[in-house]
Amino acid sequence: MELAYVCEWEKRPKSTHCPSIPLVCSWSCRNLVAFTTDLKNDDDDKDVSHMIHIIDTEHPWDIYSINSGHTEVISCLEWDQSGSRLLSADGDGQIKCWSMSDHLVNSWESVLSSSLDGDPIVALSWLHNGVKLALHVEMSGSTNFGEKFSRVKFSPSLTLFGGKPMEGWLAVTVSGLVTVSLLKPGGALLTASESLCRLRGRVALADIAFTGGGNIVVAATDGSSSSPVQFYKVVVSVVSEKCRIDTELLPSLFLRCTTDPLRREKYPAVTHLKFLTRENSEQVLLCASNQSGSIVECWSLRKEGLPVNNIFQHRSPVVGEKQPTILKWRILTTTNDLERVSAVALPKLPISISNTDLKVASDTKFCPGLGLALAFHDGSIQILHRLSLHTMGVFYGSSTSSGQRPGDESAIKRQRTGGPALHFKALQFSWTSLALAGVDNHGKLHMLRVSPSMGQVLEMNTTLRHLLFLLEYCMVTGYDWWDVLLHVQPTMVHNLVEKLHEEYMRQNQALQQVLATRILAVKASLCKLSTATAARACDFHAKLLLIAISSTLKSLLRPHVLNTPDKSPGDRLTEICAKNTDTDIDKVMINLKTEEFVLDGPPLQSLQQLIQWVGDFVLYLLANLPNQGSMVRPGFGFMRDGASLGMLREMLVMIRIWGLLKPGCLPTFTATSDNQDSMQLLFRLLTKLWLCCKRLLIRARDDSPPQDPDESLIDECCLLPSQLLVPSMDWLPVNDGVIVKLQGKHPLRLQFGKASSLPGGGATTPLEVFTRSPGSQKMDNLRCVHMGVCPTEESKACTRCGCVTMLRSPNKTNAMKQWEQRWIKNCLCGGLWRRIPPTLT
């Protein structure tokens, strides 16, 4: 493990973050981290604000702080499965549900709430939606994504009509109540409470897990190590429009340390109680502590045969009769005496723990998902194997040397006198377990890299295979892959992109279509990490926009008669353009049913800015064909991409037909001759380039060496700037995020609220196409319009790729509004939006 960055608070003269208050932290699958602090005014000790802070890990300084309105200390934070809603609960029994305002990661509002007045919440969870994947390390070499990441049969906690999972949350209170709040389809909240058992007792710690049959299991303890840890089955149902809760007592356990005569009184308090995963209620982690030390135990629920009395053993057995069984908790393993534990983090990666998978993971040194993290009061962190609890890695804190020392027992056992004052009070793994977010007792946020091999030396191919496996997992699930990028070095980028493309091409056509845009976004993120591939990132973003515009323009086409064959007008256009290799655009048009292209004027005119981008992009590609040499420039990726060039041909044909109906929608070009047919010229050159790509593909199938485009085509493209004014394409701005600055080994020190605290001049130097002069026009990258040199409109930017667009729509036509609605929640690349001030646009 090693520190990636620390983000700290600006010193405030009138207020401080209370170091004595327990802190809570939660990490969503979209790489949003939420944590709490209590802000105390120095003038009035009673004036304490219970704050919730939300950041995206790529821009940690851009923090959104919410004065939560909770009247007591916030005890729980929980993200939903989509990473777009957040639950918070406090010591007064209040539960609030927060969601994004205008789908912005730095704008949140409380939309729903429930309350159990005066009854503190000790555990909180969203109901399970029934989606569970298993990641099989054994199948990491398979070519089929379905074998690597299999869907596990798992029932939702509660279903609506038709089997749709019902949304809601469940909480456990200190008095032993379980409360459930259900979100009805109309938006109303259905709430019910029930005692965990008939004899209610104090619950100091609790945790919640789910079973494959749709049941909920709650583990609870009163905080004393001499008391049993109780387990309850909770079944939620809706009867006559009312929520019903049924509970049942399950087998309980006593900590092993309390049965050991030497340790019976040594660890009087249970300080941490966690199920190892939220979908596995049969393994639980317990930590007992005293003022100076802790011990951790791992338990497993097993089915055992019930011994039969001798009286019944001599009778003749009945056919089909089985020995009766009972469920019993058995201890798996326990640690030696440790420093006092301050926080626990459990892995979220759903790795399969079958014997075969564990053996392959051990042989290949694949560690993500197998380790749990313990933070100690001396400032250190240990990663322990989730089953054996042996040490996998150690982090010694920022004030001492850091590193991984597998099996260094002497370093673990040593007692430190006068250790660092800072220690982690909250700790969370990322969703691929390759990063740890920790909040210390001063409210600072620490981001740590966790090596996929826990520091063990691997061959480069093995390291690439591990990272590729996790990138594929993120691609299939839709989870953010930011934490995987933390471990990608610039020299790995090219190989990772090529291998990812190879694996993608081996999938069936249906899956390729589903993942088409997601793989482009992953490739673009990878390419930004190296100067050698930065230009390719431009191509991948341009291809995302090209696919989106193409599908939008084709969706406007309507069949002339209703009883048409299976193919849509867009499909027929693709088929005809693929077969017709004529370089004359008008001859290609003859084979099309022009009735299907007849549209009203307003939609065409409102989409002119998108049509203009297509025309400018084709002109830019062709004019720069002669310049594509040893140095890779933006547009290089399209030169051998026959599918994208074919898509551009189709759009030029559509635009040509629409131009006959509405000349105002045509792209405008500045030509040196009045009688120059610009569309005809561009289509002719584009078709020649497309035919060259088809020939290259045939040569590649025959294992023949690749061939450059025809000299005659290059000569014609050289003349293009003298015939048409070539526009300067406004590529996406330089990503101002932190990931490109983390290539070095030295951690960054950042400050909340100050973007300028990010040091400049990282490992990557921006290319000429990325640079922006202060007086240059700012571009709306989604609407393809200029916003001026100093835009006054509020804007938003993508947290992943940096795409900028206006927050409010300037358009009033339905066609353009439909285009904008497609990107209201997410960017083209799937990233989330964040509001940016006009000066940063």
DRENPATI-967122 format. One record per residue (C-alpha): x, y, z; residue number from 1. Coordinates in steps of 0.05 Angstrom, whole numbers. Example, Ala and Ser with C-alpha at 12.3 -4.5 7.8 and 13.67 -1.06 7.14 Angstrom:
REM residues 2
X; Y; Z; n
246; -90; 156; 1
273; -21; 143; 2
***
This chain:
REM residues 841
X; Y; Z; n
0; 0; 0; 1
22; 71; -13; 2
-10; 139; -3; 3
-36; 171; -68; 4
-62; 237; -41; 5
-86; 273; 22; 6
-140; 326; 21; 7
-143; 372; 82; 8
-185; 429; 107; 9
-168; 502; 104; 10
-154; 530; 173; 11
-215; 567; 196; 12
-211; 621; 250; 13
-280; 610; 279; 14
-295; 536; 270; 15
-260; 469; 276; 16
-275; 396; 260; 17
-286; 359; 325; 18
-233; 304; 329; 19
-269; 266; 385; 20
-333; 254; 345; 21
-339; 186; 311; 22
-332; 193; 235; 23
-368; 154; 181; 24
-347; 142; 109; 25
-379; 108; 49; 26
-355; 96; -23; 27
-404; 88; -80; 28
-397; 46; -144; 29
-393; 112; -183; 30
-331; 133; -144; 31
-366; 183; -100; 32
-340; 185; -28; 33
-385; 211; 28; 34
-359; 224; 98; 35
-381; 262; 159; 36
-350; 313; 206; 37
-380; 354; 262; 38
-365; 428; 255; 39
-359; 464; 322; 40
-361; 540; 330; 41
-306; 563; 377; 42
-351; 617; 405; 43
-403; 568; 427; 44
-385; 496; 444; 45
-459; 476; 439; 46
-463; 502; 367; 47
-445; 439; 329; 48
-465; 427; 256; 49
-468; 355; 233; 50
-438; 358; 164; 51
-440; 309; 105; 52
-385; 318; 53; 53
-389; 288; -17; 54
-331; 286; -67; 55
-315; 250; -131; 56
-247; 218; -125; 57
-221; 250; -190; 58
-233; 321; -163; 59
-227; 313; -87; 60
-218; 388; -75; 61
-287; 402; -106; 62
-324; 383; -42; 63
-398; 391; -31; 64
-413; 401; 43; 65
-484; 393; 69; 66
-508; 419; 136; 67
-549; 355; 143; 68
-600; 381; 193; 69
-589; 320; 237; 70
-597; 338; 310; 71
-548; 286; 336; 72
-483; 254; 312; 73
-490; 219; 245; 74
-478; 144; 257; 75
-489; 113; 188; 76
-479; 130; 115; 77
-502; 82; 60; 78
-501; 89; -17; 79
-553; 53; -59; 80
-534; 2; -112; 81
-534; 55; -168; 82
-489; 103; -129; 83
-537; 161; -139; 84
-574; 163; -72; 85
-547; 166; -1; 86
-577; 148; 65; 87
-556; 182; 130; 88
-578; 164; 201; 89
-563; 195; 268; 90
-566; 185; 343; 91
-636; 212; 349; 92
-669; 161; 303; 93
-673; 205; 241; 94
-660; 175; 172; 95
-653; 219; 111; 96
-648; 200; 37; 97
-606; 247; -5; 98
-606; 250; -81; 99
-571; 293; -134; 100
-603; 359; -152; 101
-603; 367; -228; 102
-561; 303; -232; 103
-498; 341; -207; 104
-448; 308; -160; 105
-436; 374; -124; 106
-509; 390; -112; 107
-552; 347; -65; 108
-619; 353; -31; 109
-658; 312; 20; 110
-719; 283; -13; 111
-746; 232; 37; 112
-739; 218; 111; 113
-765; 173; 166; 114
-756; 177; 241; 115
-758; 138; 306; 116
-754; 195; 355; 117
-700; 187; 408; 118
-679; 117; 386; 119
-608; 120; 357; 120
-594; 82; 293; 121
-536; 32; 297; 122
-542; -3; 229; 123
-571; 18; 162; 124
-577; -14; 93; 125
-616; -8; 28; 126
-659; -69; 12; 127
-626; -116; -38; 128
-647; -111; -111; 129
-632; -184; -128; 130
-572; -169; -173; 131
-510; -208; -154; 132
-448; -226; -196; 133
-393; -274; -180; 134
-323; -260; -205; 135
-286; -324; -222; 136
-210; -318; -220; 137
-205; -390; -247; 138
-238; -366; -312; 139
-196; -302; -320; 140
-165; -332; -382; 141
-232; -349; -414; 142
-254; -311; -476; 143
-326; -307; -453; 144
-347; -252; -405; 145
-406; -294; -382; 146
-357; -347; -355; 147
-313; -295; -320; 148
-371; -258; -288; 149
-431; -302; -276; 150
-499; -281; -251; 151
-516; -314; -185; 152
-588; -333; -169; 153
-608; -283; -116; 154
-678; -259; -96; 155
-694; -186; -79; 156
-713; -170; -8; 157
-782; -150; -32; 158
-815; -152; -100; 159
-871; -113; -134; 160
-921; -142; -184; 161
-883; -178; -239; 162
-821; -191; -197; 163
-793; -121; -199; 164
-752; -107; -136; 165
-782; -57; -88; 166
-737; -1; -64; 167
-729; 18; 9; 168
-684; 14; 69; 169
-678; -23; 135; 170
-648; 2; 201; 171
-633; -26; 270; 172
-639; 17; 332; 173
-603; 16; 398; 174
-666; -8; 434; 175
-672; -70; 391; 176
-723; -46; 339; 177
-718; -61; 265; 178
-751; -9; 221; 179
-766; -14; 147; 180
-784; 42; 99; 181
-810; 23; 30; 182
-812; 69; -31; 183
-879; 60; -66; 184
-882; 71; -141; 185
-919; 136; -132; 186
-863; 164; -87; 187
-898; 154; -20; 188
-861; 122; 38; 189
-889; 60; 73; 190
-858; 50; 142; 191
-863; -3; 196; 192
-824; -23; 259; 193
-818; -88; 297; 194
-777; -114; 355; 195
-720; -161; 337; 196
-744; -210; 391; 197
-795; -213; 447; 198
-746; -193; 501; 199
-718; -128; 475; 200
-648; -110; 498; 201
-595; -58; 484; 202
-561; -63; 416; 203
-493; -28; 415; 204
-470; -56; 349; 205
-507; -88; 290; 206
-497; -106; 218; 207
-544; -127; 161; 208
-535; -181; 107; 209
-580; -214; 56; 210
-593; -286; 36; 211
-606; -315; -33; 212
-678; -330; -15; 213
-695; -257; -4; 214
-689; -257; 72; 215
-651; -208; 115; 216
-604; -228; 171; 217
-587; -180; 227; 218
-527; -191; 275; 219
-530; -153; 340; 220
-491; -148; 405; 221
-498; -106; 468; 222
-425; -87; 465; 223
-400; -134; 520; 224
-354; -190; 499; 225
-383; -235; 553; 226
-453; -230; 522; 227
-475; -272; 462; 228
-475; -244; 391; 229
-547; -254; 369; 230
-571; -266; 297; 231
-642; -254; 272; 232
-678; -270; 207; 233
-721; -213; 183; 234
-775; -223; 130; 235
-808; -161; 99; 236
-874; -165; 62; 237
-932; -120; 42; 238
-1001; -142; 63; 239
-1063; -100; 48; 240
-1021; -39; 30; 241
-985; -44; 98; 242
-914; -63; 111; 243
-905; -126; 154; 244
-842; -149; 189; 245
-832; -219; 215; 246
-770; -237; 256; 247
-741; -303; 278; 248
-683; -319; 325; 249
-624; -355; 293; 250
-564; -391; 326; 251
-520; -344; 366; 252
-446; -347; 387; 253
-398; -327; 442; 254
-330; -298; 426; 255
-273; -347; 431; 256
-231; -297; 472; 257
-283; -300; 528; 258
-277; -375; 534; 259
-200; -371; 538; 260
-181; -368; 612; 261
-121; -324; 596; 262
-162; -273; 557; 263
-230; -276; 591; 264
-225; -207; 622; 265
-173; -178; 575; 266
-220; -153; 520; 267
-284; -131; 554; 268
-317; -94; 496; 269
-339; -114; 425; 270
-320; -54; 382; 271
-334; -79; 311; 272
-385; -128; 283; 273
-387; -139; 207; 274
-412; -192; 159; 275
-355; -206; 111; 276
-400; -189; 51; 277
-470; -162; 49; 278
-493; -222; 7; 279
-462; -273; 54; 280
-497; -280; 122; 281
-457; -342; 140; 282
-390; -308; 155; 283
-380; -254; 207; 284
-321; -214; 233; 285
-317; -193; 306; 286
-267; -148; 341; 287
-260; -144; 416; 288
-218; -89; 448; 289
-192; -57; 511; 290
-159; 11; 521; 291
-94; -10; 488; 292
-106; -71; 443; 293
-154; -113; 403; 294
-165; -183; 378; 295
-203; -203; 314; 296
-243; -267; 303; 297
-274; -295; 240; 298
-334; -342; 247; 299
-373; -385; 198; 300
-443; -415; 201; 301
-442; -488; 183; 302
-493; -544; 178; 303
-476; -602; 224; 304
-507; -670; 236; 305
-546; -677; 301; 306
-524; -738; 341; 307
-580; -789; 353; 308
-591; -821; 421; 309
-569; -894; 426; 310
-641; -916; 435; 311
-658; -897; 364; 312
-594; -921; 331; 313
-612; -995; 331; 314
-679; -989; 297; 315
-683; -1006; 222; 316
-671; -944; 179; 317
-728; -917; 136; 318
-714; -911; 62; 319
-695; -840; 45; 320
-688; -818; 117; 321
-632; -768; 129; 322
-594; -752; 193; 323
-623; -690; 225; 324
-579; -628; 220; 325
-572; -562; 257; 326
-536; -496; 242; 327
-477; -479; 286; 328
-427; -422; 287; 329
-356; -447; 283; 330
-294; -404; 290; 331
-252; -401; 226; 332
-191; -365; 253; 333
-168; -312; 302; 334
-111; -262; 305; 335
-58; -253; 357; 336
-61; -192; 403; 337
-62; -129; 360; 338
-58; -55; 370; 339
-125; -24; 385; 340
-168; -25; 322; 341
-200; 42; 303; 342
-235; 23; 237; 343
-251; -37; 193; 344
-261; -39; 117; 345
-288; -100; 81; 346
-279; -115; 6; 347
-336; -102; -42; 348
-309; -142; -101; 349
-353; -205; -106; 350
-296; -254; -117; 351
-315; -327; -116; 352
-283; -363; -57; 353
-289; -434; -83; 354
-228; -477; -72; 355
-209; -475; -146; 356
-215; -399; -150; 357
-175; -389; -86; 358
-120; -435; -112; 359
-115; -398; -178; 360
-116; -331; -141; 361
-59; -355; -97; 362
-18; -382; -156; 363
-26; -319; -197; 364
-20; -273; -136; 365
-87; -241; -150; 366
-108; -207; -84; 367
-166; -158; -97; 368
-228; -178; -59; 369
-190; -227; -13; 370
-165; -177; 38; 371
-199; -136; 93; 372
-168; -74; 123; 373
-158; -58; 197; 374
-137; 12; 218; 375
-103; 20; 286; 376
-96; 76; 336; 377
-21; 81; 322; 378
-37; 106; 251; 379
-22; 42; 214; 380
-66; -2; 170; 381
-61; -77; 159; 382
-92; -117; 102; 383
-112; -187; 127; 384
-136; -246; 86; 385
-211; -250; 96; 386
-211; -324; 112; 387
-144; -339; 145; 388
-132; -269; 175; 389
-58; -274; 158; 390
-24; -208; 140; 391
-22; -189; 66; 392
3; -117; 70; 393
19; -61; 119; 394
16; 15; 115; 395
53; 51; 170; 396
22; 120; 163; 397
46; 185; 132; 398
94; 202; 189; 399
134; 137; 181; 400
159; 96; 123; 401
104; 61; 84; 402
105; -3; 46; 403
82; -75; 43; 404
116; -126; 85; 405
79; -192; 77; 406
91; -238; 136; 407
133; -187; 175; 408
107; -210; 243; 409
159; -171; 282; 410
136; -106; 252; 411
64; -122; 268; 412
76; -143; 340; 413
121; -86; 360; 414
89; -37; 407; 415
101; 36; 391; 416
109; 87; 445; 417
89; 158; 427; 418
62; 138; 358; 419
32; 188; 309; 420
-27; 228; 335; 421
-66; 218; 271; 422
-104; 153; 261; 423
-162; 132; 215; 424
-231; 134; 245; 425
-267; 112; 181; 426
-242; 67; 125; 427
-273; 43; 60; 428
-251; 0; 2; 429
-265; 19; -70; 430
-310; -27; -111; 431
-251; -65; -142; 432
-212; -64; -76; 433
-153; -28; -109; 434
-159; 34; -66; 435
-175; 53; 5; 436
-207; 118; 28; 437
-194; 137; 100; 438
-216; 195; 143; 439
-170; 212; 201; 440
-188; 242; 268; 441
-176; 312; 240; 442
-225; 304; 183; 443
-172; 296; 129; 444
-186; 249; 71; 445
-130; 200; 52; 446
-131; 160; -12; 447
-87; 98; -13; 448
-68; 52; -71; 449
-75; -22; -56; 450
-32; -64; -103; 451
-68; -121; -139; 452
-12; -167; -117; 453
-2; -136; -48; 454
69; -116; -68; 455
91; -184; -92; 456
135; -180; -154; 457
99; -202; -217; 458
117; -209; -290; 459
89; -152; -333; 460
42; -199; -370; 461
12; -223; -304; 462
3; -152; -279; 463
-31; -132; -345; 464
-77; -193; -340; 465
-99; -174; -270; 466
-114; -102; -290; 467
-148; -125; -354; 468
-192; -173; -314; 469
-215; -116; -268; 470
-227; -68; -326; 471
-271; -120; -359; 472
-309; -128; -293; 473
-321; -53; -291; 474
-342; -53; -364; 475
-393; -108; -353; 476
-422; -81; -288; 477
-420; -7; -306; 478
-380; 10; -243; 479
-328; 65; -248; 480
-257; 43; -262; 481
-220; 102; -231; 482
-187; 60; -178; 483
-160; 12; -231; 484
-126; 70; -266; 485
-87; 85; -203; 486
-44; 24; -219; 487
-35; 35; -294; 488
34; 61; -314; 489
43; 99; -380; 490
82; 41; -409; 491
23; -6; -398; 492
-29; 36; -434; 493
-19; 13; -506; 494
-18; -61; -487; 495
-80; -54; -443; 496
-119; -19; -498; 497
-100; -72; -549; 498
-115; -131; -503; 499
-182; -100; -482; 500
-202; -93; -555; 501
-182; -165; -570; 502
-225; -191; -512; 503
-283; -147; -533; 504
-281; -173; -605; 505
-287; -244; -580; 506
-355; -232; -549; 507
-421; -245; -586; 508
-452; -190; -627; 509
-508; -176; -577; 510
-458; -164; -520; 511
-413; -123; -565; 512
-471; -77; -580; 513
-487; -68; -506; 514
-414; -52; -489; 515
-398; -11; -551; 516
-397; 57; -518; 517
-370; 33; -451; 518
-307; 3; -481; 519
-293; 69; -518; 520
-298; 106; -451; 521
-250; 57; -418; 522
-200; 63; -475; 523
-204; 140; -473; 524
-191; 139; -397; 525
-130; 95; -407; 526
-101; 135; -465; 527
-101; 199; -424; 528
-50; 169; -377; 529
6; 171; -429; 530
32; 226; -475; 531
44; 173; -529; 532
-30; 155; -531; 533
-63; 221; -511; 534
-83; 236; -583; 535
-121; 170; -586; 536
-163; 193; -528; 537
-189; 248; -574; 538
-208; 196; -626; 539
-247; 154; -576; 540
-286; 214; -551; 541
-300; 236; -622; 542
-325; 166; -638; 543
-372; 168; -578; 544
-401; 233; -605; 545
-404; 205; -676; 546
-443; 143; -653; 547
-492; 187; -614; 548
-504; 235; -672; 549
-512; 178; -721; 550
-564; 142; -678; 551
-601; 208; -667; 552
-604; 226; -741; 553
-625; 156; -761; 554
-680; 156; -708; 555
-713; 214; -746; 556
-725; 169; -807; 557
-795; 139; -813; 558
-819; 84; -861; 559
-863; 110; -917; 560
-916; 56; -905; 561
-932; 21; -840; 562
-930; -51; -865; 563
-855; -49; -878; 564
-807; -108; -873; 565
-765; -120; -811; 566
-710; -71; -829; 567
-717; 1; -809; 568
-699; 58; -856; 569
-634; 67; -818; 570
-616; -6; -828; 571
-632; -2; -902; 572
-589; 60; -909; 573
-530; 23; -876; 574
-540; -38; -921; 575
-544; 3; -986; 576
-484; 47; -968; 577
-443; -15; -950; 578
-457; -48; -1017; 579
-452; 14; -1061; 580
-380; 34; -1070; 581
-394; 91; -1118; 582
-356; 155; -1103; 583
-412; 199; -1130; 584
-460; 217; -1073; 585
-518; 230; -1121; 586
-513; 160; -1151; 587
-516; 129; -1081; 588
-579; 171; -1067; 589
-615; 141; -1127; 590
-619; 72; -1093; 591
-654; 100; -1031; 592
-728; 111; -1019; 593
-726; 186; -1010; 594
-797; 186; -981; 595
-768; 159; -916; 596
-723; 219; -910; 597
-778; 271; -915; 598
-779; 312; -850; 599
-808; 377; -827; 600
-763; 437; -830; 601
-757; 456; -755; 602
-725; 390; -732; 603
-673; 393; -787; 604
-657; 466; -775; 605
-650; 456; -699; 606
-600; 398; -710; 607
-557; 440; -757; 608
-502; 447; -705; 609
-494; 371; -700; 610
-496; 366; -776; 611
-443; 420; -780; 612
-398; 381; -733; 613
-403; 320; -778; 614
-383; 361; -839; 615
-326; 395; -803; 616
-301; 329; -775; 617
-299; 295; -844; 618
-262; 355; -873; 619
-212; 354; -815; 620
-199; 279; -822; 621
-186; 283; -897; 622
-144; 346; -894; 623
-99; 315; -840; 624
-90; 248; -875; 625
-23; 269; -905; 626
2; 293; -836; 627
-10; 226; -801; 628
62; 201; -796; 629
104; 173; -740; 630
74; 221; -689; 631
3; 201; -674; 632
-45; 260; -681; 633
-119; 266; -666; 634
-158; 231; -722; 635
-106; 177; -733; 636
-152; 123; -704; 637
-205; 136; -758; 638
-157; 125; -816; 639
-162; 50; -809; 640
-231; 46; -777; 641
-276; 24; -834; 642
-339; 21; -791; 643
-332; 94; -769; 644
-317; 118; -840; 645
-378; 79; -865; 646
-420; 114; -812; 647
-395; 181; -836; 648
-413; 163; -908; 649
-483; 145; -887; 650
-492; 212; -851; 651
-466; 251; -911; 652
-518; 216; -955; 653
-574; 233; -905; 654
-550; 305; -900; 655
-548; 311; -976; 656
-621; 288; -982; 657
-644; 334; -926; 658
-607; 392; -959; 659
-652; 385; -1019; 660
-713; 393; -973; 661
-683; 446; -926; 662
-620; 479; -953; 663
-611; 516; -886; 664
-593; 451; -850; 665
-532; 437; -894; 666
-463; 446; -864; 667
-429; 510; -887; 668
-359; 508; -916; 669
-314; 565; -938; 670
-293; 548; -1009; 671
-243; 582; -1054; 672
-287; 572; -1115; 673
-360; 592; -1122; 674
-379; 530; -1162; 675
-346; 481; -1113; 676
-393; 424; -1092; 677
-363; 413; -1023; 678
-407; 354; -1003; 679
-392; 318; -1068; 680
-317; 329; -1059; 681
-316; 305; -986; 682
-359; 244; -1002; 683
-313; 224; -1060; 684
-250; 228; -1018; 685
-283; 195; -958; 686
-307; 137; -1001; 687
-236; 127; -1028; 688
-209; 125; -957; 689
-264; 77; -936; 690
-247; 30; -994; 691
-173; 32; -973; 692
-195; 10; -904; 693
-235; -48; -933; 694
-174; -71; -972; 695
-131; -66; -910; 696
-180; -110; -873; 697
-177; -163; -928; 698
-101; -161; -926; 699
-102; -169; -851; 700
-145; -231; -857; 701
-95; -260; -907; 702
-37; -243; -860; 703
-9; -195; -913; 704
32; -134; -890; 705
-10; -70; -881; 706
-9; -19; -937; 707
-14; 57; -934; 708
-70; 95; -969; 709
-63; 106; -1044; 710
-15; 161; -1065; 711
-69; 192; -1109; 712
-116; 198; -1049; 713
-61; 230; -1007; 714
-46; 279; -1064; 715
-120; 299; -1068; 716
-122; 308; -993; 717
-60; 352; -997; 718
-99; 398; -1044; 719
-160; 400; -998; 720
-137; 460; -955; 721
-130; 501; -1019; 722
-202; 484; -1038; 723
-237; 489; -971; 724
-221; 525; -906; 725
-203; 470; -856; 726
-234; 483; -788; 727
-194; 475; -723; 728
-229; 419; -685; 729
-242; 437; -613; 730
-221; 373; -578; 731
-240; 359; -506; 732
-202; 403; -457; 733
-144; 375; -416; 734
-172; 333; -360; 735
-161; 374; -297; 736
-171; 313; -253; 737
-121; 283; -205; 738
-110; 215; -239; 739
-59; 241; -290; 740
-19; 273; -232; 741
-12; 208; -194; 742
38; 173; -240; 743
95; 189; -192; 744
107; 156; -125; 745
102; 219; -83; 746
34; 232; -53; 747
-3; 297; -69; 748
-24; 345; -15; 749
-90; 379; -33; 750
-137; 426; 1; 751
-213; 423; 1; 752
-243; 480; -38; 753
-179; 500; -74; 754
-170; 473; -144; 755
-105; 513; -150; 756
-74; 469; -96; 757
-64; 415; -149; 758
9; 420; -171; 759
21; 431; -245; 760
69; 397; -291; 761
57; 324; -278; 762
85; 264; -313; 763
45; 280; -376; 764
56; 341; -420; 765
-6; 364; -458; 766
-3; 361; -533; 767
-12; 422; -577; 768
-84; 403; -593; 769
-102; 406; -519; 770
-74; 475; -505; 771
-122; 534; -499; 772
-102; 606; -504; 773
-136; 653; -454; 774
-173; 689; -510; 775
-198; 627; -546; 776
-272; 611; -555; 777
-302; 563; -504; 778
-339; 504; -533; 779
-402; 468; -511; 780
-377; 397; -527; 781
-446; 366; -527; 782
-486; 417; -566; 783
-427; 432; -612; 784
-436; 507; -605; 785
-389; 563; -583; 786
-403; 596; -516; 787
-358; 656; -525; 788
-291; 676; -494; 789
-321; 691; -425; 790
-386; 650; -419; 791
-438; 679; -372; 792
-480; 615; -372; 793
-472; 565; -316; 794
-439; 502; -341; 795
-426; 431; -320; 796
-367; 385; -334; 797
-359; 310; -336; 798
-321; 282; -277; 799
-289; 230; -322; 800
-271; 260; -390; 801
-278; 335; -377; 802
-333; 347; -429; 803
-364; 415; -417; 804
-436; 435; -433; 805
-485; 489; -411; 806
-527; 473; -350; 807
-591; 504; -377; 808
-616; 490; -447; 809
-617; 549; -496; 810
-659; 509; -545; 811
-735; 507; -550; 812
-745; 457; -607; 813
-765; 386; -590; 814
-711; 353; -632; 815
-654; 388; -596; 816
-687; 378; -528; 817
-691; 304; -541; 818
-616; 305; -556; 819
-602; 341; -491; 820
-647; 295; -451; 821
-603; 236; -470; 822
-546; 266; -431; 823
-584; 295; -372; 824
-558; 243; -323; 825
-492; 222; -353; 826
-440; 246; -403; 827
-427; 211; -470; 828
-373; 170; -435; 829
-420; 151; -378; 830
-387; 198; -327; 831
-426; 240; -278; 832
-436; 315; -283; 833
-409; 368; -235; 834
-426; 442; -235; 835
-368; 488; -252; 836
-364; 563; -243; 837
-361; 606; -307; 838
-287; 622; -296; 839
-269; 547; -302; 840
-311; 532; -364; 841
***
